[in-house]
Amino acid sequence: MNESALILVDSNLNFTTTDVAEVDPTRATLKLCLAIAYIVLFLLGTIGNGIVIVMIINVLTSMRRTTSLGKRKSLSNTNHVFIYVLGLSIVDFLVIMHLPFLVVDLLKGQWLFGTAMCKLYWFGESVNKLLSSFIMTVLSWDRYLAVCSPVKSIRIRSNTIAVIVLLTCSLLAVVLLLPVLIEATVFKIDKLKMIPLMEDSEDLRLSDLHGTTMNKCMFDSDATFTLYTFMIGFFIPALFITFFYCRVIYKLHKSSRNMREMRSSNQETSKRDTDRVKQVTKRIVAVIMFYFLCWTPQWALNIMIQFNLIHVSWMTPAMSALFFIAHLLVCFNSAANPVLYALINRELRQQHYRAMQKKRLSNQRVNSAASFNIVTLQDGKRLSFWESVRLRLIGIKDTLLRATGVRSRSPSNCSQMSVDVTFQEKPKYLVPPCSSSVPSTSSNLLENQEDDYL
């Protein structure tokens, strides 16, 4: 096993999880700070991704229910983007879920969960991280189609295609990283010398005798596999993301320039279009820079180690901190993606609010109908069976009429009865400014992309 095989490509636990930390205040402090950082990321990531998952499921369920009732669909053509963002949030949520295992390993100094969990830990984290890059690439591709080919891509940018793309990306990630599932295992390490111990070797016997043997969950990767995962998991997605978003920026600037020429007399409108382009451009640049910031350090360190451009010193706290910071950035990417792709998006918040309003209105109607089950007179006497049935039918009729916007006259004989019913008119909503199926003008294109997913 080469030196680089001892390095956890994802977590690099071996740099600080030794008993040397117990007598080295610097290492002990480093371990504590890293554990706190991972716990904070775990809380932020689970809460953020959990909120996004609940919001999008609520929105998609409401849309499906509205469509099944035969109501007019929204003019928005970004419903499929909700599916992509839902997939990204689920994947990032699963990436964050590995952090408790890492924190335990960090504080205890060794892997305590057995070989089976070691394989699942490595395979699950690796697949989800690769899948996260795939989905971010798909999102950039979808924005490219929405801006540069809005008419031709209508059939491609659909809910069915979104589900197929997600399933294909998941299957591809699983197949590409099967070697991780096969090769990941628990190694025995001498905690003092930080060297691997082979089974039935003299070194292992002596290490057991002195009580310096510890278990580490690792994946023995070589340079070929590192380059292979680097290309499919970072380099190629980065190229596509940069290309698609640069094309989006170019298209928006071109549309804005054309609109300024058409509206040369209207300075206020031209300035508004220019400001929108600047805002969208800033968001796109932020997405690209954030991706490179979070992923480049880890891949750069792994490449340099595999090709012996740097040599790892197990007893150097600075090197330990460097690798942990690189891994923290990757985890931070999964924790921050909900904010970057979902929570700051106005359309998702509007759709979620609309879905909650529909659900609240539906519950109020059910409660209103149920309030007719027991109806009492003002003097406390109970109504007869037929009177109760008649009032129940009147209540249902009134509910239906109010739901359709038609007022019914209250029956005269109901004036003496105390019936607590609350009706609420269905709120009317305007179509949010989102990407429509066929943008009619370049101005619409700017308005659509101003608050769309990027």
DAPEKA-V601620 format. One record per residue. RES is the residue in three letters. PHI is phi as a letter, one per 20 degrees, with the letter a starting at -180 (none if undefined). PSI is psi in whole degrees, -180 to 180 (* if undefined). Layout:
res=<RES;RES>
phi=<PHI;PHI>
psi=<PSI;PSI>
This chain:
res=<MET;ASN;GLU;SER;ALA;LEU;ILE;LEU;VAL;ASP;SER;ASN;LEU;ASN;PHE;THR;THR;THR;ASP;VAL;ALA;GLU;VAL;ASP;PRO;THR;ARG;ALA;THR;LEU;LYS;LEU;CYS;LEU;ALA;ILE;ALA;TYR;ILE;VAL;LEU;PHE;LEU;LEU;GLY;THR;ILE;GLY;ASN;GLY;ILE;VAL;ILE;VAL;MET;ILE;ILE;ASN;VAL;LEU;THR;SER;MET;ARG;ARG;THR;THR;SER;LEU;GLY;LYS;ARG;LYS;SER;LEU;SER;ASN;THR;ASN;HIS;VAL;PHE;ILE;TYR;VAL;LEU;GLY;LEU;SER;ILE;VAL;ASP;PHE;LEU;VAL;ILE;MET;HIS;LEU;PRO;PHE;LEU;VAL;VAL;ASP;LEU;LEU;LYS;GLY;GLN;TRP;LEU;PHE;GLY;THR;ALA;MET;CYS;LYS;LEU;TYR;TRP;PHE;GLY;GLU;SER;VAL;ASN;LYS;LEU;LEU;SER;SER;PHE;ILE;MET;THR;VAL;LEU;SER;TRP;ASP;ARG;TYR;LEU;ALA;VAL;CYS;SER;PRO;VAL;LYS;SER;ILE;ARG;ILE;ARG;SER;ASN;THR;ILE;ALA;VAL;ILE;VAL;LEU;LEU;THR;CYS;SER;LEU;LEU;ALA;VAL;VAL;LEU;LEU;LEU;PRO;VAL;LEU;ILE;GLU;ALA;THR;VAL;PHE;LYS;ILE;ASP;LYS;LEU;LYS;MET;ILE;PRO;LEU;MET;GLU;ASP;SER;GLU;ASP;LEU;ARG;LEU;SER;ASP;LEU;HIS;GLY;THR;THR;MET;ASN;LYS;CYS;MET;PHE;ASP;SER;ASP;ALA;THR;PHE;THR;LEU;TYR;THR;PHE;MET;ILE;GLY;PHE;PHE;ILE;PRO;ALA;LEU;PHE;ILE;THR;PHE;PHE;TYR;CYS;ARG;VAL;ILE;TYR;LYS;LEU;HIS;LYS;SER;SER;ARG;ASN;MET;ARG;GLU;MET;ARG;SER;SER;ASN;GLN;GLU;THR;SER;LYS;ARG;ASP;THR;ASP;ARG;VAL;LYS;GLN;VAL;THR;LYS;ARG;ILE;VAL;ALA;VAL;ILE;MET;PHE;TYR;PHE;LEU;CYS;TRP;THR;PRO;GLN;TRP;ALA;LEU;ASN;ILE;MET;ILE;GLN;PHE;ASN;LEU;ILE;HIS;VAL;SER;TRP;MET;THR;PRO;ALA;MET;SER;ALA;LEU;PHE;PHE;ILE;ALA;HIS;LEU;LEU;VAL;CYS;PHE;ASN;SER;ALA;ALA;ASN;PRO;VAL;LEU;TYR;ALA;LEU;ILE;ASN;ARG;GLU;LEU;ARG;GLN;GLN;HIS;TYR;ARG;ALA;MET;GLN;LYS;LYS;ARG;LEU;SER;ASN;GLN;ARG;VAL;ASN;SER;ALA;ALA;SER;PHE;ASN;ILE;VAL;THR;LEU;GLN;ASP;GLY;LYS;ARG;LEU;SER;PHE;TRP;GLU;SER;VAL;ARG;LEU;ARG;LEU;ILE;GLY;ILE;LYS;ASP;THR;LEU;LEU;ARG;ALA;THR;GLY;VAL;ARG;SER;ARG;SER;PRO;SER;ASN;CYS;SER;GLN;MET;SER;VAL;ASP;VAL;THR;PHE;GLN;GLU;LYS;PRO;LYS;TYR;LEU;VAL;PRO;PRO;CYS;SER;SER;SER;VAL;PRO;SER;THR;SER;SER;ASN;LEU;LEU;GLU;ASN;GLN;GLU;ASP;ASP;TYR;LEU>
phi=<none;f;f;f;f;f;e;f;g;e;c;l;f;f;f;c;e;d;f;f;f;f;d;d;g;f;f;f;f;f;f;f;f;f;f;f;f;f;f;f;f;f;f;f;f;f;f;f;f;f;f;f;f;f;f;f;f;f;f;f;f;f;f;f;f;f;f;f;e;n;e;f;f;f;f;f;d;d;g;f;f;g;f;f;f;f;f;f;f;f;f;f;f;f;f;f;f;e;f;g;f;f;f;f;f;f;f;e;n;a;e;d;d;n;f;f;f;f;f;f;f;f;f;f;f;f;f;f;f;f;f;f;f;f;f;f;f;f;f;f;f;f;f;f;f;f;e;e;c;f;e;f;e;g;f;f;e;c;f;f;f;f;f;f;f;f;f;f;f;f;f;f;f;f;f;f;d;g;g;f;f;f;e;f;a;e;d;e;c;f;f;e;e;l;c;f;d;f;f;m;e;f;f;f;f;f;f;f;f;e;m;d;e;c;e;c;e;b;c;e;e;d;f;f;f;f;f;f;f;f;f;e;d;c;f;f;g;f;f;f;f;f;f;f;f;f;f;f;f;f;f;f;f;f;f;f;f;f;f;f;f;f;d;f;e;d;f;f;f;f;f;f;f;f;f;f;f;f;f;f;f;f;f;f;f;f;f;f;f;f;f;f;f;f;d;f;g;f;f;f;f;f;f;f;f;f;d;l;f;c;d;e;d;f;d;d;f;f;f;f;f;f;f;f;f;f;f;f;f;f;f;f;g;f;f;e;g;g;f;f;d;c;f;e;e;f;f;f;f;f;f;f;f;f;f;f;f;f;f;f;f;f;f;f;f;f;f;f;f;f;f;e;f;c;c;c;f;f;e;n;f;e;f;f;f;f;f;f;f;f;f;f;f;f;f;f;f;f;f;f;f;f;f;e;n;d;e;d;f;f;f;f;f;e;f;e;d;d;c;e;c;d;d;c;f;f;f;d;c;e;f;f;f;c;f;e;f;c;g;e;c;f;f;g;f;f;f;f;e;f;c;e;f;c>
psi=<128;171;-39;-22;-20;-8;126;115;-31;-36;-21;44;-29;-13;-30;-8;56;163;-10;-30;-24;-26;-7;107;-34;-46;-39;-43;-41;-43;-43;-44;-42;-41;-42;-42;-42;-38;-42;-45;-37;-45;-47;-42;-44;-41;-48;-51;-35;-42;-44;-42;-46;-43;-47;-39;-41;-43;-47;-38;-42;-41;-41;-40;-40;-42;-39;-25;1;18;161;133;156;152;-10;142;28;10;-38;-27;-33;-37;-43;-46;-35;-46;-42;-41;-40;-44;-46;-35;-42;-34;-44;-30;-14;-13;-37;-39;-40;-41;-43;-45;-39;-44;-37;-23;-1;166;127;7;8;171;-41;-46;-31;-46;-44;-38;-53;-47;-46;-46;-43;-45;-44;-37;-41;-42;-34;-43;-40;-46;-38;-35;-42;-39;-41;-38;-41;-41;-36;-45;-40;-33;-45;-27;61;-33;-48;-26;12;-45;-33;-38;71;167;-42;-45;-37;-44;-43;-42;-43;-44;-40;-44;-40;-46;-41;-43;-40;-45;-43;-29;20;-35;-31;-44;-36;-43;-24;135;178;122;152;130;142;113;-20;-47;-15;51;149;146;122;151;140;28;163;-37;-39;-39;-43;-38;-40;-36;-39;-1;32;13;136;157;135;133;115;164;119;88;152;-180;-36;-47;-37;-45;-38;-49;-32;-42;-48;-23;-15;-56;-53;-47;-38;-40;-46;-44;-46;-44;-50;-45;-33;-38;-38;-46;-45;-44;-42;-41;-39;-44;-40;-40;-42;-40;-35;-37;-37;-29;40;-27;-20;92;-34;-45;-41;-40;-38;-42;-41;-42;-37;-43;-42;-40;-46;-41;-42;-41;-40;-45;-38;-41;-46;-47;-38;-40;-48;-39;-41;-31;-28;-46;-45;-46;-36;-44;-42;-42;-44;-36;-44;-33;20;32;-25;150;130;129;117;-24;16;110;-34;-42;-38;-48;-37;-46;-37;-38;-41;-42;-36;-36;-39;-43;-36;-34;-45;-31;-28;-18;-38;-39;-44;-37;-15;-61;-30;-1;124;-37;-42;-42;-40;-43;-39;-43;-41;-42;-40;-37;-42;-43;-40;-41;-40;-42;-38;-37;-40;-43;-35;-43;-37;-24;-12;-2;-36;113;130;152;167;-31;5;-4;144;140;159;167;-47;-34;-39;-41;-43;-43;-34;-42;-38;-42;-43;-43;-44;-37;-45;-41;-41;-36;-29;4;12;130;140;150;136;134;145;-34;2;0;-25;-3;146;102;119;96;132;120;150;130;144;124;147;136;147;152;126;157;88;-179;112;169;-46;93;131;-33;169;-30;-43;-38;-43;-43;-39;-40;-12;-36;24;171;134;*>
